[in-house]
């Protein structure tokens, strides 16, 4: 077997899906209420989808938030489907979405031409495993 073919067989591609959402809580009255609401939303997205969720903006405003939801999968269609489910879960809550951005990135260990910084950390994993 050629070394090129062996490299392709050993390489595992994956996908990372990112959903960014700007959220408005029209009925919210305090930062404490906002944090409780976001804690519940994070738990639901994590439990149902295995998503990681972070509040990345508007920390000091009690009626606004910017969330980043990320998921990973082995296939593009699965990643797309899970991002759709995440958006529906967020939209189904008592809030208003003012903006939504989504992106799916293929991770294959090859240099990216899209301007995304990526690199493998040398020596971080045992190649014999």
C-alpha positions as CSV (number, residue, x, y, z in Angstrom):
1,X,0.0,0.0,0.0
2,X,1.4,3.4,-0.9
3,X,2.2,5.9,1.8
4,X,-0.4,8.4,0.4
5,X,-3.1,5.9,0.5
6,X,-2.1,4.8,4.1
7,X,-2.2,8.5,5.2
8,X,-5.8,8.8,3.7
9,X,-6.9,5.7,5.5
10,X,-5.5,6.9,8.9
11,X,-6.8,10.4,8.6
12,X,-10.2,11.0,10.2
13,X,-12.2,14.0,8.9
14,X,-14.7,15.7,11.2
15,X,-16.9,18.8,11.3
16,X,-17.4,21.6,13.8
17,X,-20.7,23.5,13.7
18,X,-20.9,27.0,15.1
19,X,-24.1,28.8,15.8
20,X,-23.9,32.4,17.1
21,X,-27.1,34.0,18.3
22,X,-27.9,37.5,19.5
23,X,-30.8,37.2,22.0
24,X,-33.2,39.7,23.5
25,X,-35.1,39.0,26.7
26,X,-38.0,41.5,26.5
27,X,-39.6,40.4,29.8
28,X,-36.4,40.1,31.8
29,X,-35.9,42.3,34.8
30,X,-32.4,41.6,36.3
31,X,-29.0,40.0,35.6
32,X,-29.9,37.3,38.1
33,X,-33.0,36.3,36.0
34,X,-30.9,36.4,32.8
35,X,-28.2,34.2,34.2
36,X,-30.7,31.7,35.5
37,X,-32.4,31.6,32.1
38,X,-29.1,31.1,30.3
39,X,-28.0,28.4,32.7
40,X,-31.2,26.5,31.9
41,X,-30.8,27.0,28.1
42,X,-27.2,25.8,28.3
43,X,-28.2,22.7,30.2
44,X,-30.9,21.9,27.6
45,X,-28.6,22.3,24.6
46,X,-25.9,20.3,26.3
47,X,-28.2,17.5,27.4
48,X,-30.2,17.1,24.1
49,X,-27.5,17.8,21.6
50,X,-24.1,17.5,23.4
51,X,-23.4,21.1,22.5
52,X,-21.0,23.4,24.2
53,X,-22.5,26.9,24.9
54,X,-20.8,30.1,26.0
55,X,-22.1,33.6,26.5
56,X,-19.7,35.8,24.7
57,X,-21.3,39.2,24.7
58,X,-23.5,41.6,26.6
59,X,-22.5,40.2,30.0
60,X,-23.6,43.4,31.8
61,X,-26.9,43.9,30.0
62,X,-29.9,42.2,31.6
63,X,-32.1,42.0,28.4
64,X,-29.4,41.0,25.9
65,X,-27.0,38.2,25.3
66,X,-24.8,36.7,22.6
67,X,-24.3,33.0,22.7
68,X,-22.0,30.7,20.8
69,X,-23.1,27.1,20.4
70,X,-20.7,24.6,19.1
71,X,-21.0,20.9,18.2
72,X,-18.9,18.4,16.4
73,X,-19.8,15.4,14.2
74,X,-18.3,13.0,11.7
75,X,-20.5,14.2,8.8
76,X,-21.6,17.5,7.3
77,X,-25.4,16.5,7.2
78,X,-25.3,15.5,10.8
79,X,-23.6,18.7,11.8
80,X,-26.1,20.8,9.8
81,X,-29.1,18.9,11.3
82,X,-27.8,19.4,14.9
83,X,-27.3,23.2,14.3
84,X,-30.9,23.3,13.0
85,X,-32.1,21.7,16.1
86,X,-30.1,24.1,18.3
87,X,-31.7,27.1,16.5
88,X,-35.2,25.6,16.9
89,X,-34.6,25.0,20.7
90,X,-33.4,28.6,21.1
91,X,-36.3,30.0,19.0
92,X,-38.8,27.9,21.0
93,X,-38.0,29.7,24.2
94,X,-39.5,32.9,25.5
95,X,-37.0,35.3,23.9
96,X,-36.4,37.1,20.6
97,X,-33.5,36.3,18.2
98,X,-32.2,39.4,16.7
99,X,-29.4,37.8,14.6
100,X,-28.2,34.2,13.9
101,X,-24.9,33.2,12.3
102,X,-23.9,29.7,11.5
103,X,-20.8,28.1,10.1
104,X,-19.6,24.5,9.5
105,X,-15.9,23.9,9.3
106,X,-14.4,20.7,8.0
107,X,-11.4,19.6,10.1
108,X,-9.1,17.4,8.1
109,X,-5.6,18.3,9.3
110,X,-4.8,20.0,5.9
111,X,-3.8,23.7,5.7
112,X,-6.9,25.9,5.3
113,X,-7.2,28.5,2.6
114,X,-10.2,30.2,4.2
115,X,-8.1,32.3,6.6
116,X,-8.9,30.1,9.6
117,X,-5.9,29.6,11.8
118,X,-5.4,25.9,12.3
119,X,-2.5,23.7,13.3
120,X,-1.7,20.4,14.9
121,X,0.3,20.4,18.1
122,X,3.3,18.2,17.5
123,X,4.0,15.5,19.9
124,X,0.7,15.9,21.7
125,X,-0.6,12.4,20.8
126,X,1.1,9.0,20.5
127,X,0.8,8.0,16.8
128,X,1.0,4.3,17.7
129,X,-2.3,4.3,19.6
